[in-house]
């Protein structure tokens, strides 16, 4: 099972905005300070799960993790796929940087064939109530 990363989507509060930005090449690289020590596991089919407005809402497949520079000046670039895949909302508290996310803890993908086109807030509330 692949290992995933989870990260706050700073500056973007709607999945639609991320989808529009993902088409641009400069949005396909996510910069972080620390390189994951388990990068090989992540590159083997892992995804970057995005937290927006307090819940995981979507993910992008991770294509490559690269460390640039050395020592204190080093930084990490995570190259992601341009396709944004919506996920079932999962509440998440704020945190800094990124965290590992085991596959068994990751929210499931929402079907693209799902006829219900409900607002994210309503979907989140229905999930919290256990109605969906």
C-alpha positions, 0 to 999 in steps of 0.5 A: 500500500502506498504512503501519502502526504497531507498538507494545508492548501494555503491561499486556496479555499475551494477545490475549483480554484485548485483545479483551475490552477493545476492546469498551470505548470507552476502549480504542479510543484509544491515547495516544502522545507523538509524532504520526506525520509520515506520518499521512495514509499510515497513515489510508489503510488502516493498522493498529496491530500489537500486540507481546505477549510478544516477538512481534506477535500481532494488529492493529487498524485505525487510524481516525483520528490526532489531535494535541492541544495545541501545542509540548512539551505536545502529544500524539497520540491514535490511534483504532482499530477495536474489532475485534482481528484475530489475525496470524501471530506475528512475533518483535519485540524491545522498543522504546519508543513506536511504529515505522512498519511497511511493508506488505511487512514486516507479518505476515499475518492468521490466518484466522478459519475456521482449525480449529486453535485452538492456543495462541499459544506453540505457534504461535510455536514452530512458526513459529520452527521453520519448520514452519508 
